[in-house]
Amino acid sequence: MKGFKPGDLDDKELKHQLSEMEDQFFRLKFQKAMGQMDGLKKLRTMRKDRARILTVLRQRELAGAKK
C-alpha cells in the first residue's frame, strides 16, 4: 500500500479496506506461526496501516459527535 492515505477515502471504503486487511493479517500471522513466513516487514507495515485507518475512523467519529 505504498502512498496509502486513509484520509482520502470515505468511511465505507475504509471499513471495507480494514476488513480485507484483518483477513490478510490473520493469514500472515498463521503462516508466521507455522514457520512459513519470512516477510516480517509486511506484517509490520500492515499493522501500521491498520492503525492509521482506525485513527482516521476515530477522528471522524469524534468530529461527528462534536457537531
mmJSON file of the N, C-alpha and C atoms, coordinates in Angstrom:
{"data_MODEL":{"atom_site":{
"group_PDB":["ATOM","ATOM","ATOM","ATOM","ATOM","ATOM","ATOM","ATOM","ATOM","ATOM","ATOM","ATOM","ATOM","ATOM","ATOM","ATOM","ATOM","ATOM","ATOM","ATOM","ATOM","ATOM","ATOM","ATOM","ATOM","ATOM","ATOM","ATOM","ATOM","ATOM","ATOM","ATOM","ATOM","ATOM","ATOM","ATOM","ATOM","ATOM","ATOM","ATOM","ATOM","ATOM","ATOM","ATOM","ATOM","ATOM","ATOM","ATOM","ATOM","ATOM","ATOM","ATOM","ATOM","ATOM","ATOM","ATOM","ATOM","ATOM","ATOM","ATOM","ATOM","ATOM","ATOM","ATOM","ATOM","ATOM","ATOM","ATOM","ATOM","ATOM","ATOM","ATOM","ATOM","ATOM","ATOM","ATOM","ATOM","ATOM","ATOM","ATOM","ATOM","ATOM","ATOM","ATOM","ATOM","ATOM","ATOM","ATOM","ATOM","ATOM","ATOM","ATOM","ATOM","ATOM","ATOM","ATOM","ATOM","ATOM","ATOM","ATOM","ATOM","ATOM","ATOM","ATOM","ATOM","ATOM","ATOM","ATOM","ATOM","ATOM","ATOM","ATOM","ATOM","ATOM","ATOM","ATOM","ATOM","ATOM","ATOM","ATOM","ATOM","ATOM","ATOM","ATOM","ATOM","ATOM","ATOM","ATOM","ATOM","ATOM","ATOM","ATOM","ATOM","ATOM","ATOM","ATOM","ATOM","ATOM","ATOM","ATOM","ATOM","ATOM","ATOM","ATOM","ATOM","ATOM","ATOM","ATOM","ATOM","ATOM","ATOM","ATOM","ATOM","ATOM","ATOM","ATOM","ATOM","ATOM","ATOM","ATOM","ATOM","ATOM","ATOM","ATOM","ATOM","ATOM","ATOM","ATOM","ATOM","ATOM","ATOM","ATOM","ATOM","ATOM","ATOM","ATOM","ATOM","ATOM","ATOM","ATOM","ATOM","ATOM","ATOM","ATOM","ATOM","ATOM","ATOM","ATOM","ATOM","ATOM","ATOM","ATOM","ATOM","ATOM","ATOM","ATOM","ATOM","ATOM","ATOM","ATOM","ATOM"],
"id":[1,2,3,4,5,6,7,8,9,10,11,12,13,14,15,16,17,18,19,20,21,22,23,24,25,26,27,28,29,30,31,32,33,34,35,36,37,38,39,40,41,42,43,44,45,46,47,48,49,50,51,52,53,54,55,56,57,58,59,60,61,62,63,64,65,66,67,68,69,70,71,72,73,74,75,76,77,78,79,80,81,82,83,84,85,86,87,88,89,90,91,92,93,94,95,96,97,98,99,100,101,102,103,104,105,106,107,108,109,110,111,112,113,114,115,116,117,118,119,120,121,122,123,124,125,126,127,128,129,130,131,132,133,134,135,136,137,138,139,140,141,142,143,144,145,146,147,148,149,150,151,152,153,154,155,156,157,158,159,160,161,162,163,164,165,166,167,168,169,170,171,172,173,174,175,176,177,178,179,180,181,182,183,184,185,186,187,188,189,190,191,192,193,194,195,196,197,198,199,200,201],
"type_symbol":["N","C","C","N","C","C","N","C","C","N","C","C","N","C","C","N","C","C","N","C","C","N","C","C","N","C","C","N","C","C","N","C","C","N","C","C","N","C","C","N","C","C","N","C","C","N","C","C","N","C","C","N","C","C","N","C","C","N","C","C","N","C","C","N","C","C","N","C","C","N","C","C","N","C","C","N","C","C","N","C","C","N","C","C","N","C","C","N","C","C","N","C","C","N","C","C","N","C","C","N","C","C","N","C","C","N","C","C","N","C","C","N","C","C","N","C","C","N","C","C","N","C","C","N","C","C","N","C","C","N","C","C","N","C","C","N","C","C","N","C","C","N","C","C","N","C","C","N","C","C","N","C","C","N","C","C","N","C","C","N","C","C","N","C","C","N","C","C","N","C","C","N","C","C","N","C","C","N","C","C","N","C","C","N","C","C","N","C","C","N","C","C","N","C","C","N","C","C","N","C","C"],
"label_atom_id":["N","CA","C","N","CA","C","N","CA","C","N","CA","C","N","CA","C","N","CA","C","N","CA","C","N","CA","C","N","CA","C","N","CA","C","N","CA","C","N","CA","C","N","CA","C","N","CA","C","N","CA","C","N","CA","C","N","CA","C","N","CA","C","N","CA","C","N","CA","C","N","CA","C","N","CA","C","N","CA","C","N","CA","C","N","CA","C","N","CA","C","N","CA","C","N","CA","C","N","CA","C","N","CA","C","N","CA","C","N","CA","C","N","CA","C","N","CA","C","N","CA","C","N","CA","C","N","CA","C","N","CA","C","N","CA","C","N","CA","C","N","CA","C","N","CA","C","N","CA","C","N","CA","C","N","CA","C","N","CA","C","N","CA","C","N","CA","C","N","CA","C","N","CA","C","N","CA","C","N","CA","C","N","CA","C","N","CA","C","N","CA","C","N","CA","C","N","CA","C","N","CA","C","N","CA","C","N","CA","C","N","CA","C","N","CA","C","N","CA","C","N","CA","C","N","CA","C","N","CA","C","N","CA","C"],
"label_alt_id":[null,null,null,null,null,null,null,null,null,null,null,null,null,null,null,null,null,null,null,null,null,null,null,null,null,null,null,null,null,null,null,null,null,null,null,null,null,null,null,null,null,null,null,null,null,null,null,null,null,null,null,null,null,null,null,null,null,null,null,null,null,null,null,null,null,null,null,null,null,null,null,null,null,null,null,null,null,null,null,null,null,null,null,null,null,null,null,null,null,null,null,null,null,null,null,null,null,null,null,null,null,null,null,null,null,null,null,null,null,null,null,null,null,null,null,null,null,null,null,null,null,null,null,null,null,null,null,null,null,null,null,null,null,null,null,null,null,null,null,null,null,null,null,null,null,null,null,null,null,null,null,null,null,null,null,null,null,null,null,null,null,null,null,null,null,null,null,null,null,null,null,null,null,null,null,null,null,null,null,null,null,null,null,null,null,null,null,null,null,null,null,null,null,null,null,null,null,null,null,null,null],
"label_comp_id":["MET","MET","MET","LYS","LYS","LYS","GLY","GLY","GLY","PHE","PHE","PHE","LYS","LYS","LYS","PRO","PRO","PRO","GLY","GLY","GLY","ASP","ASP","ASP","LEU","LEU","LEU","ASP","ASP","ASP","ASP","ASP","ASP","LYS","LYS","LYS","GLU","GLU","GLU","LEU","LEU","LEU","LYS","LYS","LYS","HIS","HIS","HIS","GLN","GLN","GLN","LEU","LEU","LEU","SER","SER","SER","GLU","GLU","GLU","MET","MET","MET","GLU","GLU","GLU","ASP","ASP","ASP","GLN","GLN","GLN","PHE","PHE","PHE","PHE","PHE","PHE","ARG","ARG","ARG","LEU","LEU","LEU","LYS","LYS","LYS","PHE","PHE","PHE","GLN","GLN","GLN","LYS","LYS","LYS","ALA","ALA","ALA","MET","MET","MET","GLY","GLY","GLY","GLN","GLN","GLN","MET","MET","MET","ASP","ASP","ASP","GLY","GLY","GLY","LEU","LEU","LEU","LYS","LYS","LYS","LYS","LYS","LYS","LEU","LEU","LEU","ARG","ARG","ARG","THR","THR","THR","MET","MET","MET","ARG","ARG","ARG","LYS","LYS","LYS","ASP","ASP","ASP","ARG","ARG","ARG","ALA","ALA","ALA","ARG","ARG","ARG","ILE","ILE","ILE","LEU","LEU","LEU","THR","THR","THR","VAL","VAL","VAL","LEU","LEU","LEU","ARG","ARG","ARG","GLN","GLN","GLN","ARG","ARG","ARG","GLU","GLU","GLU","LEU","LEU","LEU","ALA","ALA","ALA","GLY","GLY","GLY","ALA","ALA","ALA","LYS","LYS","LYS","LYS","LYS","LYS"],
"label_asym_id":["A","A","A","A","A","A","A","A","A","A","A","A","A","A","A","A","A","A","A","A","A","A","A","A","A","A","A","A","A","A","A","A","A","A","A","A","A","A","A","A","A","A","A","A","A","A","A","A","A","A","A","A","A","A","A","A","A","A","A","A","A","A","A","A","A","A","A","A","A","A","A","A","A","A","A","A","A","A","A","A","A","A","A","A","A","A","A","A","A","A","A","A","A","A","A","A","A","A","A","A","A","A","A","A","A","A","A","A","A","A","A","A","A","A","A","A","A","A","A","A","A","A","A","A","A","A","A","A","A","A","A","A","A","A","A","A","A","A","A","A","A","A","A","A","A","A","A","A","A","A","A","A","A","A","A","A","A","A","A","A","A","A","A","A","A","A","A","A","A","A","A","A","A","A","A","A","A","A","A","A","A","A","A","A","A","A","A","A","A","A","A","A","A","A","A","A","A","A","A","A","A"],
"label_entity_id":["1","1","1","1","1","1","1","1","1","1","1","1","1","1","1","1","1","1","1","1","1","1","1","1","1","1","1","1","1","1","1","1","1","1","1","1","1","1","1","1","1","1","1","1","1","1","1","1","1","1","1","1","1","1","1","1","1","1","1","1","1","1","1","1","1","1","1","1","1","1","1","1","1","1","1","1","1","1","1","1","1","1","1","1","1","1","1","1","1","1","1","1","1","1","1","1","1","1","1","1","1","1","1","1","1","1","1","1","1","1","1","1","1","1","1","1","1","1","1","1","1","1","1","1","1","1","1","1","1","1","1","1","1","1","1","1","1","1","1","1","1","1","1","1","1","1","1","1","1","1","1","1","1","1","1","1","1","1","1","1","1","1","1","1","1","1","1","1","1","1","1","1","1","1","1","1","1","1","1","1","1","1","1","1","1","1","1","1","1","1","1","1","1","1","1","1","1","1","1","1","1"],
"label_seq_id":[1,1,1,2,2,2,3,3,3,4,4,4,5,5,5,6,6,6,7,7,7,8,8,8,9,9,9,10,10,10,11,11,11,12,12,12,13,13,13,14,14,14,15,15,15,16,16,16,17,17,17,18,18,18,19,19,19,20,20,20,21,21,21,22,22,22,23,23,23,24,24,24,25,25,25,26,26,26,27,27,27,28,28,28,29,29,29,30,30,30,31,31,31,32,32,32,33,33,33,34,34,34,35,35,35,36,36,36,37,37,37,38,38,38,39,39,39,40,40,40,41,41,41,42,42,42,43,43,43,44,44,44,45,45,45,46,46,46,47,47,47,48,48,48,49,49,49,50,50,50,51,51,51,52,52,52,53,53,53,54,54,54,55,55,55,56,56,56,57,57,57,58,58,58,59,59,59,60,60,60,61,61,61,62,62,62,63,63,63,64,64,64,65,65,65,66,66,66,67,67,67],
"pdbx_PDB_ins_code":[null,null,null,null,null,null,null,null,null,null,null,null,null,null,null,null,null,null,null,null,null,null,null,null,null,null,null,null,null,null,null,null,null,null,null,null,null,null,null,null,null,null,null,null,null,null,null,null,null,null,null,null,null,null,null,null,null,null,null,null,null,null,null,null,null,null,null,null,null,null,null,null,null,null,null,null,null,null,null,null,null,null,null,null,null,null,null,null,null,null,null,null,null,null,null,null,null,null,null,null,null,null,null,null,null,null,null,null,null,null,null,null,null,null,null,null,null,null,null,null,null,null,null,null,null,null,null,null,null,null,null,null,null,null,null,null,null,null,null,null,null,null,null,null,null,null,null,null,null,null,null,null,null,null,null,null,null,null,null,null,null,null,null,null,null,null,null,null,null,null,null,null,null,null,null,null,null,null,null,null,null,null,null,null,null,null,null,null,null,null,null,null,null,null,null,null,null,null,null,null,null],
"Cartn_x":[0.829,0.0,0.865,1.755,2.647,1.851,2.063,1.34,-0.084,-0.377,-1.718,-2.064,-3.173,-3.627,-5.072,-5.292,-6.649,-7.573,-7.034,-7.87,-8.544,-8.057,-8.636,-9.853,-10.107,-11.21,-12.381,-13.593,-14.738,-14.84,-15.749,-15.845,-16.13,-17.016,-17.385,-16.167,-15.397,-14.206,-13.161,-13.022,-12.062,-12.443,-13.727,-14.168,-13.985,-14.226,-14.002,-12.516,-11.679,-10.225,-9.773,-10.348,-9.992,-10.364,-11.542,-11.952,-11.063,-10.696,-9.781,-8.418,-7.979,-6.685,-6.691,-7.798,-7.907,-7.779,-8.429,-8.333,-6.896,-6.268,-4.901,-3.947,-4.176,-3.345,-3.431,-4.652,-4.848,-4.06,-4.152,-3.441,-1.925,-1.425,0.011,0.492,-0.299,0.075,0.071,-0.901,-0.974,0.245,0.615,1.788,3.055,3.135,4.309,4.402,3.266,3.243,3.644,3.327,3.686,5.127,5.786,7.173,7.332,6.264,6.3,6.608,6.659,6.754,8.075,8.663,9.878,9.702,8.508,8.243,7.702,8.512,8.079,7.798,8.508,8.315,6.891,6.334,4.966,3.965,4.185,3.306,3.364,4.558,4.716,4.033,4.232,3.613,2.095,1.574,0.131,-0.433,0.298,-0.159,-0.219,0.766,0.783,-0.341,-0.584,-1.673,-3.026,-3.169,-4.407,-4.608,-3.535,-3.613,-3.989,-3.453,-3.801,-5.285,-5.811,-7.232,-8.09,-7.761,-8.535,-8.465,-7.327,-7.171,-8.067,-8.076,-8.909,-10.388,-10.793,-12.194,-12.573,-11.693,-11.974,-12.037,-11.137,-11.148,-12.454,-12.901,-14.17,-15.341,-15.282,-16.333,-16.417,-15.275,-15.247,-15.678,-15.292,-15.691,-17.211,-17.788,-19.235,-19.975,-19.382,-20.009,-20.022,-19.047,-18.968,-20.04,-20.463,-21.451,-22.815],
"Cartn_y":[-1.189,0.0,1.239,1.308,2.449,3.7,4.772,6.009,5.965,5.063,4.887,6.034,6.716,7.818,7.554,7.101,6.786,7.99,9.178,10.379,10.691,10.095,10.339,9.469,8.466,7.532,7.865,7.467,7.678,6.509,6.636,5.661,4.251,4.147,2.834,2.141,2.878,2.317,1.937,2.766,2.47,1.195,1.035,-0.162,-1.411,-1.275,-2.401,-2.762,-1.755,-1.959,-2.619,-2.174,-2.714,-4.189,-4.564,-5.968,-6.85,-6.372,-7.133,-7.276,-6.198,-6.207,-7.178,-7.237,-8.161,-9.609,-9.947,-11.3,-11.635,-10.728,-10.948,-11.022,-10.174,-10.155,-11.495,-12.036,-13.329,-14.421,-14.432,-15.439,-15.32,-14.084,-13.879,-14.318,-14.011,-14.432,-15.951,-16.591,-18.048,-18.651,-18.09,-18.562,-18.38,-17.258,-16.991,-18.015,-18.337,-19.307,-20.699,-21.0,-22.3,-22.316,-21.185,-21.096,-20.963,-20.581,-20.479,-19.07,-18.142,-16.76,-16.123,-15.42,-14.689,-13.198,-12.768,-11.366,-10.603,-10.486,-9.781,-8.31,-7.748,-6.337,-6.081,-7.024,-6.87,-6.843,-7.69,-7.695,-6.354,-5.829,-4.546,-3.42,-3.403,-2.377,-2.461,-3.68,-3.87,-3.424,-3.712,-3.304,-1.776,-1.099,0.366,0.951,0.363,0.823,0.642,-0.48,-0.74,0.329,0.681,1.715,3.062,3.365,4.625,4.676,3.574,3.523,3.704,2.987,3.103,4.512,5.159,6.529,7.485,7.369,8.25,8.026,6.763,6.471,7.064,6.96,7.501,9.024,9.65,11.114,11.591,10.894,11.265,11.054,9.97,9.698,10.81,11.24,12.316,13.639,13.906,15.146,15.166,14.011,13.923,14.101,13.671,13.795,15.245,16.024,17.423,18.281,17.855,18.664,18.592],
"Cartn_z":[0.0,0.0,0.0,-0.902,-0.962,-1.314,-0.587,-0.837,-0.319,0.578,1.122,2.051,1.741,2.587,2.994,4.215,4.641,4.688,4.814,4.861,3.54,2.454,1.136,0.843,1.675,1.453,2.372,1.947,2.829,3.821,4.779,5.862,5.354,4.376,3.848,3.225,2.44,1.816,2.869,3.897,4.964,5.715,6.001,6.717,5.863,4.556,3.645,3.614,3.504,3.481,4.785,5.888,7.2,7.308,6.821,6.902,6.031,4.846,3.992,4.656,5.291,5.958,7.143,7.871,9.008,8.525,7.401,6.856,6.462,5.751,5.299,6.497,7.48,8.678,9.417,9.506,10.158,9.433,8.097,7.315,7.485,7.495,7.652,9.033,10.069,11.418,11.527,10.883,10.902,10.202,9.048,8.317,9.151,9.828,10.665,11.794,12.395,13.479,12.982,11.745,11.169,10.658,10.726,10.301,8.797,8.097,6.648,6.156,7.061,6.612,7.023,6.103,6.431,6.152,5.782,5.471,6.662,7.68,8.888,8.607,7.641,7.302,6.808,6.064,5.564,6.717,7.717,8.889,9.619,9.786,10.481,9.716,8.403,7.57,7.638,7.576,7.626,8.968,10.043,11.375,11.475,10.885,10.915,10.056,8.887,8.036,8.728,9.434,10.177,11.249,11.941,12.971,12.37,11.187,10.519,10.184,9.656,9.304,10.548,11.612,12.845,13.42,13.292,13.783,13.006,11.686,10.856,11.17,11.296,11.625,12.98,13.953,15.293,15.267,14.518,14.414,13.79,12.767,12.122,13.063,13.842,14.808,15.849,16.349,17.345,16.755,15.506,14.851,14.643,14.333,14.159,15.476,16.577,17.887,18.371,17.936,18.346,17.679,16.51,15.766,16.341],
"occupancy":[1.0,1.0,1.0,1.0,1.0,1.0,1.0,1.0,1.0,1.0,1.0,1.0,1.0,1.0,1.0,1.0,1.0,1.0,1.0,1.0,1.0,1.0,1.0,1.0,1.0,1.0,1.0,1.0,1.0,1.0,1.0,1.0,1.0,1.0,1.0,1.0,1.0,1.0,1.0,1.0,1.0,1.0,1.0,1.0,1.0,1.0,1.0,1.0,1.0,1.0,1.0,1.0,1.0,1.0,1.0,1.0,1.0,1.0,1.0,1.0,1.0,1.0,1.0,1.0,1.0,1.0,1.0,1.0,1.0,1.0,1.0,1.0,1.0,1.0,1.0,1.0,1.0,1.0,1.0,1.0,1.0,1.0,1.0,1.0,1.0,1.0,1.0,1.0,1.0,1.0,1.0,1.0,1.0,1.0,1.0,1.0,1.0,1.0,1.0,1.0,1.0,1.0,1.0,1.0,1.0,1.0,1.0,1.0,1.0,1.0,1.0,1.0,1.0,1.0,1.0,1.0,1.0,1.0,1.0,1.0,1.0,1.0,1.0,1.0,1.0,1.0,1.0,1.0,1.0,1.0,1.0,1.0,1.0,1.0,1.0,1.0,1.0,1.0,1.0,1.0,1.0,1.0,1.0,1.0,1.0,1.0,1.0,1.0,1.0,1.0,1.0,1.0,1.0,1.0,1.0,1.0,1.0,1.0,1.0,1.0,1.0,1.0,1.0,1.0,1.0,1.0,1.0,1.0,1.0,1.0,1.0,1.0,1.0,1.0,1.0,1.0,1.0,1.0,1.0,1.0,1.0,1.0,1.0,1.0,1.0,1.0,1.0,1.0,1.0,1.0,1.0,1.0,1.0,1.0,1.0,1.0,1.0,1.0,1.0,1.0,1.0],
"B_iso_or_equiv":[0.0,0.0,0.0,0.0,0.0,0.0,0.0,0.0,0.0,0.0,0.0,0.0,0.0,0.0,0.0,0.0,0.0,0.0,0.0,0.0,0.0,0.0,0.0,0.0,0.0,0.0,0.0,0.0,0.0,0.0,0.0,0.0,0.0,0.0,0.0,0.0,0.0,0.0,0.0,0.0,0.0,0.0,0.0,0.0,0.0,0.0,0.0,0.0,0.0,0.0,0.0,0.0,0.0,0.0,0.0,0.0,0.0,0.0,0.0,0.0,0.0,0.0,0.0,0.0,0.0,0.0,0.0,0.0,0.0,0.0,0.0,0.0,0.0,0.0,0.0,0.0,0.0,0.0,0.0,0.0,0.0,0.0,0.0,0.0,0.0,0.0,0.0,0.0,0.0,0.0,0.0,0.0,0.0,0.0,0.0,0.0,0.0,0.0,0.0,0.0,0.0,0.0,0.0,0.0,0.0,0.0,0.0,0.0,0.0,0.0,0.0,0.0,0.0,0.0,0.0,0.0,0.0,0.0,0.0,0.0,0.0,0.0,0.0,0.0,0.0,0.0,0.0,0.0,0.0,0.0,0.0,0.0,0.0,0.0,0.0,0.0,0.0,0.0,0.0,0.0,0.0,0.0,0.0,0.0,0.0,0.0,0.0,0.0,0.0,0.0,0.0,0.0,0.0,0.0,0.0,0.0,0.0,0.0,0.0,0.0,0.0,0.0,0.0,0.0,0.0,0.0,0.0,0.0,0.0,0.0,0.0,0.0,0.0,0.0,0.0,0.0,0.0,0.0,0.0,0.0,0.0,0.0,0.0,0.0,0.0,0.0,0.0,0.0,0.0,0.0,0.0,0.0,0.0,0.0,0.0,0.0,0.0,0.0,0.0,0.0,0.0],
"pdbx_formal_charge":[null,null,null,null,null,null,null,null,null,null,null,null,null,null,null,null,null,null,null,null,null,null,null,null,null,null,null,null,null,null,null,null,null,null,null,null,null,null,null,null,null,null,null,null,null,null,null,null,null,null,null,null,null,null,null,null,null,null,null,null,null,null,null,null,null,null,null,null,null,null,null,null,null,null,null,null,null,null,null,null,null,null,null,null,null,null,null,null,null,null,null,null,null,null,null,null,null,null,null,null,null,null,null,null,null,null,null,null,null,null,null,null,null,null,null,null,null,null,null,null,null,null,null,null,null,null,null,null,null,null,null,null,null,null,null,null,null,null,null,null,null,null,null,null,null,null,null,null,null,null,null,null,null,null,null,null,null,null,null,null,null,null,null,null,null,null,null,null,null,null,null,null,null,null,null,null,null,null,null,null,null,null,null,null,null,null,null,null,null,null,null,null,null,null,null,null,null,null,null,null,null],
"auth_seq_id":[1,1,1,2,2,2,3,3,3,4,4,4,5,5,5,6,6,6,7,7,7,8,8,8,9,9,9,10,10,10,11,11,11,12,12,12,13,13,13,14,14,14,15,15,15,16,16,16,17,17,17,18,18,18,19,19,19,20,20,20,21,21,21,22,22,22,23,23,23,24,24,24,25,25,25,26,26,26,27,27,27,28,28,28,29,29,29,30,30,30,31,31,31,32,32,32,33,33,33,34,34,34,35,35,35,36,36,36,37,37,37,38,38,38,39,39,39,40,40,40,41,41,41,42,42,42,43,43,43,44,44,44,45,45,45,46,46,46,47,47,47,48,48,48,49,49,49,50,50,50,51,51,51,52,52,52,53,53,53,54,54,54,55,55,55,56,56,56,57,57,57,58,58,58,59,59,59,60,60,60,61,61,61,62,62,62,63,63,63,64,64,64,65,65,65,66,66,66,67,67,67],
"auth_comp_id":["MET","MET","MET","LYS","LYS","LYS","GLY","GLY","GLY","PHE","PHE","PHE","LYS","LYS","LYS","PRO","PRO","PRO","GLY","GLY","GLY","ASP","ASP","ASP","LEU","LEU","LEU","ASP","ASP","ASP","ASP","ASP","ASP","LYS","LYS","LYS","GLU","GLU","GLU","LEU","LEU","LEU","LYS","LYS","LYS","HIS","HIS","HIS","GLN","GLN","GLN","LEU","LEU","LEU","SER","SER","SER","GLU","GLU","GLU","MET","MET","MET","GLU","GLU","GLU","ASP","ASP","ASP","GLN","GLN","GLN","PHE","PHE","PHE","PHE","PHE","PHE","ARG","ARG","ARG","LEU","LEU","LEU","LYS","LYS","LYS","PHE","PHE","PHE","GLN","GLN","GLN","LYS","LYS","LYS","ALA","ALA","ALA","MET","MET","MET","GLY","GLY","GLY","GLN","GLN","GLN","MET","MET","MET","ASP","ASP","ASP","GLY","GLY","GLY","LEU","LEU","LEU","LYS","LYS","LYS","LYS","LYS","LYS","LEU","LEU","LEU","ARG","ARG","ARG","THR","THR","THR","MET","MET","MET","ARG","ARG","ARG","LYS","LYS","LYS","ASP","ASP","ASP","ARG","ARG","ARG","ALA","ALA","ALA","ARG","ARG","ARG","ILE","ILE","ILE","LEU","LEU","LEU","THR","THR","THR","VAL","VAL","VAL","LEU","LEU","LEU","ARG","ARG","ARG","GLN","GLN","GLN","ARG","ARG","ARG","GLU","GLU","GLU","LEU","LEU","LEU","ALA","ALA","ALA","GLY","GLY","GLY","ALA","ALA","ALA","LYS","LYS","LYS","LYS","LYS","LYS"],
"auth_asym_id":["A","A","A","A","A","A","A","A","A","A","A","A","A","A","A","A","A","A","A","A","A","A","A","A","A","A","A","A","A","A","A","A","A","A","A","A","A","A","A","A","A","A","A","A","A","A","A","A","A","A","A","A","A","A","A","A","A","A","A","A","A","A","A","A","A","A","A","A","A","A","A","A","A","A","A","A","A","A","A","A","A","A","A","A","A","A","A","A","A","A","A","A","A","A","A","A","A","A","A","A","A","A","A","A","A","A","A","A","A","A","A","A","A","A","A","A","A","A","A","A","A","A","A","A","A","A","A","A","A","A","A","A","A","A","A","A","A","A","A","A","A","A","A","A","A","A","A","A","A","A","A","A","A","A","A","A","A","A","A","A","A","A","A","A","A","A","A","A","A","A","A","A","A","A","A","A","A","A","A","A","A","A","A","A","A","A","A","A","A","A","A","A","A","A","A","A","A","A","A","A","A"],
"auth_atom_id":["N","CA","C","N","CA","C","N","CA","C","N","CA","C","N","CA","C","N","CA","C","N","CA","C","N","CA","C","N","CA","C","N","CA","C","N","CA","C","N","CA","C","N","CA","C","N","CA","C","N","CA","C","N","CA","C","N","CA","C","N","CA","C","N","CA","C","N","CA","C","N","CA","C","N","CA","C","N","CA","C","N","CA","C","N","CA","C","N","CA","C","N","CA","C","N","CA","C","N","CA","C","N","CA","C","N","CA","C","N","CA","C","N","CA","C","N","CA","C","N","CA","C","N","CA","C","N","CA","C","N","CA","C","N","CA","C","N","CA","C","N","CA","C","N","CA","C","N","CA","C","N","CA","C","N","CA","C","N","CA","C","N","CA","C","N","CA","C","N","CA","C","N","CA","C","N","CA","C","N","CA","C","N","CA","C","N","CA","C","N","CA","C","N","CA","C","N","CA","C","N","CA","C","N","CA","C","N","CA","C","N","CA","C","N","CA","C","N","CA","C","N","CA","C","N","CA","C","N","CA","C","N","CA","C"],
"pdbx_PDB_model_num":[1,1,1,1,1,1,1,1,1,1,1,1,1,1,1,1,1,1,1,1,1,1,1,1,1,1,1,1,1,1,1,1,1,1,1,1,1,1,1,1,1,1,1,1,1,1,1,1,1,1,1,1,1,1,1,1,1,1,1,1,1,1,1,1,1,1,1,1,1,1,1,1,1,1,1,1,1,1,1,1,1,1,1,1,1,1,1,1,1,1,1,1,1,1,1,1,1,1,1,1,1,1,1,1,1,1,1,1,1,1,1,1,1,1,1,1,1,1,1,1,1,1,1,1,1,1,1,1,1,1,1,1,1,1,1,1,1,1,1,1,1,1,1,1,1,1,1,1,1,1,1,1,1,1,1,1,1,1,1,1,1,1,1,1,1,1,1,1,1,1,1,1,1,1,1,1,1,1,1,1,1,1,1,1,1,1,1,1,1,1,1,1,1,1,1,1,1,1,1,1,1]
}}}
